[in-house]
Every structure is written in structure tokens, then in C-alpha cells.
Amino acid sequence: MSIRHSTRSRRVVAAVSLAAAMALTVVGCGTDGGGGKTDEAGSSPSSASSKPSGEDKDAKQEDTAAGDNVDPNVKLAQVNGRNGLTLVVNEVKRDSGGFVTVSGLIKNDGDGIQSGGQWSGNESTIVAKNPNSVAGATLVDKVGKKRYYILRDTDGRCLCTTGLTAIQPGKSVSVFMQFPAPPATTTEVDFTLPTFATASLKISG
């Protein structure tokens, strides 16, 4: 039985604010398709990431329906992680709001309990705002030589699954992540989540 823990990205508000933010904010860029930590201007991921603007800072962060309609039987990619963990990507969809949503499943096929806090990345401010999340994920457009980080609101909360608990052996958890959309001409990106191998993904929509 799958365990699902996700946070509401507030799709209605975010879709509007994201479109405005995309026009004003520079997306983090890598100097190549590799794992560099800074963009071409030397900025850190936190300063290079696009952030929605104009949201109510006092708004309550609720559960999200993002990815609820994803077909779990569709397997776009499957990559191995540490200690028997497997990441299955079910959907990579370009949305009209100017972002790309990656939906998938993390499965624990190992013998031990796996922590839910190993995919938040290594930025202390992001980890503090998004404990036990998948905020450390990135997309890389190798042709455009740009690296895209998970979208965050003005309070630094990611548009992604947070509050992940320990995954018991034989169990799985559904996850989603939202990124700024690459140019329409980009149809394939490299996806990386800490502790997992890189997967090449085709964007639909």
C-alpha cells in the first residue's frame, strides 16, 4: 500500500503568480549539463531559483492534489538509489501556468527503514523551510545549458512534496515536484534527486 504525503502548491494562486514570476526572474543556469552548484553568474541555487510572487505570506500550506490523476502504471523512468531505494517517474507534464510537474514514486525495496529527510538538498535555509521534502531535485536542459530548481513561494516553501516520514521496507511514497518550464523547444531534460541516479525524461504537454 502506498503512503502519500504531499503539500498543496495552491495551484490556482501559484499558476497566476508563477506566470508573472517567470517573466521577471532568471532561472538558475549551469555552465554545463553536469552537477555544478552555481549558475553562470555565480549565484547559488536559492538566488537563481524562480519564485512565485504576490502570495499571501500568512496563507496556510495545505495538502495538494498535484499528481492525483497520475497513472501509476505508466513508467517513464526508473532509477536506483541507496540501500534498496528505487525512484519511478510516472509523469513529466508541462502546464499552462509556465511550469513543469514531475510526479513519481519512491519505493523501499531494501530491508531497513529509510529516512524521508535525505532528499531536501544541502541548502540550510531550504532544508529548514522544507523538512523531509524532495526540494533538492533539479532539472537540467543540456541543450540550453540551464539548471532548473524547484519553485518556491516568497516564504521559501517549495512547490513539492514535504513532510515525508520514514519509509518502511516494502512500502512506497508518492512525490511531486514543480519547476520553471524550459523553453517550448526543450522536450527532454535530465532529472536528479539526491541519492538517486540521473534520469533522462521527456516532457509532455
C-alpha positions as a printed Julia matrix, in Angstrom:
205×3 Matrix{Float64}:
  0.0    0.0     0.0
  1.39   3.41   -0.96
  1.78   6.12    1.61
  1.13   9.61    0.22
  2.44  12.73    1.92
  2.32  15.97   -0.08
  1.75  19.69    0.41
 -0.68  21.87   -1.51
  1.07  24.08   -4.01
 -2.02  26.24   -4.13
 -2.37  25.7    -7.86
 -4.84  28.49   -8.51
 -2.73  31.19   -6.83
  0.58  29.74   -7.91
 -0.4   29.44  -11.58
 -1.1   33.17  -11.74
  1.89  34.25   -9.69
  4.25  31.85  -11.44
  3.47  33.33  -14.83
  4.39  36.77  -13.52
  7.45  35.47  -11.72
  8.75  33.72  -14.84
  8.82  36.98  -16.75
 10.87  38.7   -14.05
 13.07  36.03  -12.53
 16.19  34.49  -14.02
 16.27  30.71  -13.85
 19.37  29.1   -12.35
 21.81  28.18  -15.09
 24.55  25.59  -15.07
 27.69  26.02  -17.09
 27.14  22.54  -18.46
 24.77  19.62  -18.08
 26.61  18.36  -15.02
 26.13  18.82  -11.31
 27.51  22.31  -10.78
 26.17  24.15   -7.75
 26.29  27.67   -9.17
 24.89  29.36  -12.25
 26.82  31.19  -14.95
 26.69  34.37  -12.89
 27.99  32.61   -9.79
 24.67  32.68   -7.96
 23.65  29.99   -5.53
 20.59  27.8    -6.26
 18.49  29.75   -3.77
 19.1   33.06   -5.53
 18.82  31.57   -9.01
 15.55  29.77   -8.48
 12.35  31.27   -9.76
  9.9   32.14   -7.0
  6.21  32.93   -7.26
  5.38  36.43   -6.11
  2.34  38.14   -4.69
  1.22  35.28   -2.46
 -0.28  35.83    0.98
  2.53  35.07    3.42
  0.01  34.13    6.07
 -1.77  31.63    3.82
 -1.92  28.15    5.27
  0.03  25.49    3.41
 -2.41  22.67    2.73
 -2.37  19.26    1.14
 -2.17  19.28   -2.63
 -3.96  17.4    -5.33
 -0.93  17.67   -7.61
 -0.3   14.34   -9.23
 -3.55  12.78   -8.01
 -4.54  11.92  -11.58
 -1.2   10.37  -12.46
 -1.39   6.82  -13.76
  0.9    4.73  -11.5
  1.15   2.09  -14.21
  2.98   4.49  -16.54
  6.74   4.25  -16.03
  8.74   6.93  -17.83
 11.93   6.13  -15.95
 13.21   4.06  -13.07
 16.48   4.77  -11.28
 18.14   3.19   -8.28
 19.17   4.94   -5.09
 20.94   3.83   -1.94
 20.06   0.91    0.29
 17.4   -0.61   -1.95
 15.5    2.59   -2.79
 14.02   2.99   -6.26
 12.57   6.11   -7.89
  9.88   5.59  -10.54
  8.84   8.63  -12.6
  5.23   8.39  -13.79
  4.68  11.78  -15.41
  6.58  14.88  -16.56
  3.98  17.43  -17.64
  4.3   20.97  -18.94
  1.44  23.09  -17.55
 -0.11  26.25  -18.95
  0.97  28.2   -15.87
  4.6   28.13  -17.01
  5.93  25.24  -15.0
  6.73  21.53  -15.29
  5.44  18.99  -12.79
  7.36  15.76  -12.17
  5.32  13.06  -10.43
  6.56   9.7    -9.27
  7.02   7.13   -6.56
  9.87   6.31   -4.17
  9.9    2.64   -3.27
 11.81   0.95   -0.47
 12.82  -2.47   -1.73
 15.51  -2.82    0.91
 15.49  -4.5     4.3
 15.74  -1.42    6.5
 13.68   1.68    7.24
 14.67   4.64    5.06
 14.6    8.24    6.25
 12.36  10.72    4.48
 14.82  13.57    5.04
 17.57  12.66    2.6
 16.19  14.43   -0.5
 15.9   18.03    0.74
 19.28  19.08   -0.65
 22.1   20.78    1.24
 20.96  24.42    1.41
 20.37  25.06    5.1
 17.66  27.67    4.54
 15.74  25.41    2.15
 16.07  22.39    4.42
 14.8   24.46    7.37
 11.73  25.63    5.44
 11.07  22.25    3.81
 11.94  19.44    6.23
 11.71  15.89    4.95
 10.97  17.05    1.4
 12.17  16.47   -2.16
 13.29  20.12   -2.5
 16.79  19.05   -3.58
 15.62  17.88   -7.02
 16.79  19.64  -10.21
 16.15  19.57  -13.95
 18.92  20.21  -16.48
 18.36  21.36  -20.05
 21.59  20.15  -21.62
 20.95  21.85  -24.95
 20.15  25.21  -23.36
 22.76  24.63  -20.63
 20.38  25.64  -17.86
 19.68  24.1   -14.5
 16.19  24.5   -13.02
 15.49  24.32   -9.28
 12.18  23.55   -7.61
  9.85  26.53   -7.4
  9.43  28.19   -4.0
  7.0   30.73   -2.65
  8.03  34.01   -1.05
  8.45  32.26    2.31
 10.88  29.74    0.84
  8.46  26.83    0.88
  8.86  24.52   -2.08
  6.19  23.5    -4.54
  6.9   19.88   -3.87
  6.18  17.01   -1.5
  7.18  17.74    2.1
  6.67  16.03    5.46
  7.91  12.66    4.25
  8.13  10.13    7.06
 10.36   7.08    7.28
  9.61   4.55    4.55
  9.16   1.03    5.83
 10.6   -1.95    3.87
  8.25  -2.93    1.07
  6.39   0.4     1.18
  6.37   3.38   -1.15
  5.53   7.08   -1.13
  4.18   9.29   -3.93
  6.07  12.52   -4.63
  5.75  15.54   -6.92
  7.99  18.48   -7.77
  7.26  21.65   -9.76
  9.93  23.52  -11.75
 10.01  26.56  -14.03
  9.25  25.34  -17.54
 12.15  25.19  -20.01
 11.58  26.71  -23.46
  8.92  25.02  -25.58
 11.66  23.74  -27.86
 13.1   21.7   -24.98
 11.4   18.32  -24.94
 13.89  16.34  -22.85
 15.65  17.1   -19.57
 17.89  15.33  -17.07
 16.25  14.89  -13.68
 18.25  14.44  -10.47
 17.08  13.77   -6.92
 19.76  13.44   -4.2
 20.9    9.84   -3.57
 19.42   8.65   -6.9
 20.99   8.26  -10.31
 20.17  10.84  -13.02
 17.24  10.06  -15.3
 16.6   11.41  -18.79
 12.95  12.45  -19.09
 10.71  13.53  -21.96
  8.29  16.4   -21.23
  4.66  16.02  -22.25
  2.07  18.73  -22.75
